[in-house]
Structure formats: C-alpha cells, structure tokens
Amino acid sequence: MPAANCVERRSRFSYKGPDSQAYRYRQNNRDVRRGGRVVLPRVLTGRLGSAAAPLAVAIAMVAFSGCGSVSSAVKPESSAIEPREGGNGDGATEVKVAQAETPRDKGEPGEPPADDEDYDPWEKFNEKVFEFNRQADRFVLKPVAKVYSVILPEPFEVMIGNGFDNMAFVPRMVNSLLQGKFGGAGREVSRFLINSTLGIGGLFDAAKYYGIEKSREDFGQTLGFWGVTPGPYLIVPFLEPMTVRDGVGRGVDALMNPLSYVGPIPFIWTGVALKLGEIVNDRALNLDLFQGFEESVVDLYSAVRHGYLRRREQLIKE
C-alpha cells in the first residue's frame, strides 16, 4: 500500500497526490450535470470540514438576524407542530404532528438529494444543538414562562402577543408584494390600520371580526418563490430550525421589522428586552401545547426536521 494512503487512514486528512486513491478515482469533469442541475464536487478535508461549514453559517445567521429574528426561540418542536384556531371560534387549539418518514436511498456521496428527501448533511452537529435547545427550553424558558403566566393572566398575554404581531406587519406586507400576492399585501395594510385604531394600538385583533386574516409570508418563502433552493437543514443555539435559505430570509425579515429599530443605538438593550418579552410571552401562551409530543414519536429530531421541511414546501406552493 502506498505511504500516502496510510497517512490518509491514520490522520483522516486527504492526500491528493498522483498515487492516492482520491486522485485515481477523481471525476474527469469538474462540473457534472444531473437532473438539469450543475453539481460541483465538494471536498471536505479531515474532520474540520463537517463542523466548519455549519459553524460558519450559524455565525452568519446570528450576525444578520440580530435580536429581531430570535422570535419564539428555544422551541425546537414548534416547527413540527402547527397550532391553529379551531373552526368553532372558541379558541380551541388543533395540533398537527408531522411524523418522520423512513429515509430513502440517498444515492452517491456528493449528489444533491431527491426533492422528497430531507437534506441534512450536518446532522451530527444539528442533533447536538437540537438537544441543547430542548434542555434550554426545559430548564430555563419554560420555568420562566410558568412564573410569567402566574403573574400575568392569559387575556393580557393574548393582548401583548397581538401587539407584537401588529408591529411586525411590515415583513409580511413586503414579502407578499415581492411574491406578487397583492391581495395579501392589501390585507396586511388593512389589518394594521384596523387593529391600530379599533384594536387600540393592536392589543385586540379587531380585523378578524371583518374576516381579514393575516398572511404568512416571509423572505425565506420569497426566495423559494424565486427559485432559490433551500440548502442544508440547520439548527443553531436559541433559534428555531431552519434551512440556509430560511436563515438568510430571517435576517432580511429582521431588518424590515420595526421592533429592530426601537430606540437609538445607545439604547439597543430596549429592543433586546422587547424581543425577550415576546419570546417569554409566546412560550407562556403555549405551555401545554407540546405536552406528550415527545412520547408520540420514536425519533423526535427526525420528526421535527421532516415536519419543518414539508411545511415550508407547502407554504411556498400556496
């Protein structure tokens, strides 16, 4: 066996000389077309390759998002469970749980996965961060939310949540326009005007009594509407699950959110305090929503990942 191959096995770093296996089995063309797409060969050198990429993306997401995109943080299960109001108008909550599917054949290494597969090349990194977020929610956020619920009655929590939602109408309106959904943009403007006046500054959702429902558009969906692929699935500390595309979208939405510009630069902590208040208030409103979810699935991480990716696909198609 050539000495170069021995070095590769012992150090886990790749040697690309003429006598190495990687050189002998290299592809003739650097660009390979599969399914109408150009696939660029990727080379990961040693163990650093698998960890450096998600870490770099995580740093970029946090830098662009700032405090404005930490909405509903440390709730890893929220992406696989979609609460929605009951049809009888009594506020009853219906929970949709997305179960994980059996992984299918992923083909050759380095190939993009098929559209019906969950693209998660950073799975080991994501699983560790996912567990960290779960424990942070269990031992920090949820206890704080319980104390918050004891101090503040639920009707006041709903009013506060309505106020935060009313101020965040700008990203929904802009993204509706960018996707050509002018009706959705009009609804957002109408909701803001009605809730800001009849709803007393947005504390009450008066627009719903006129049948004006809010849109659910964000810049991640806009990028998908424009044909941008989602990229790898990613979980970073204190943020909800995302893809690289949705992470960029959250950063752009944060720049459009008026809450990101509360107070001048010396009082930036005012905006941080408002965002933390929104997170705690949202968690207090959903204390019992996820009870028993972990016992209902075999693989919680896969269920959350699959539910999130399928739901994002559906939102883009709507």
Secondary structure, 3 states (H helix, E strand, C coil): CCHHHHHHHHHCCCCCCCCCHHHHCCCCCCCEEECCEEECCCCCCCCHHHHHHHHHHHHHHHHHHHHHHCCCCCCHHHHCEEEEECCCCCCCEEEEECCCCCCCCCCCCCCCCCCCCCCCCCHHHHHHHHHHHHHHHHHHHHHHHHHHHHHCCHHHHHHHHHHHHHHCHHHHHHHHHHCCCHHHHHHHHHHHHHHHHCCCCCCCCHHHHHCCCCCCCCHHHHHHHCCCCCCCEECCCCCCCEEHHHHHHHHHHHHHCHHHHCCCHHHHHHHHHHHHHHHHHHHHHCCCCCCCHHHHCCCHHHHHHHHHHHHHHHHHHC
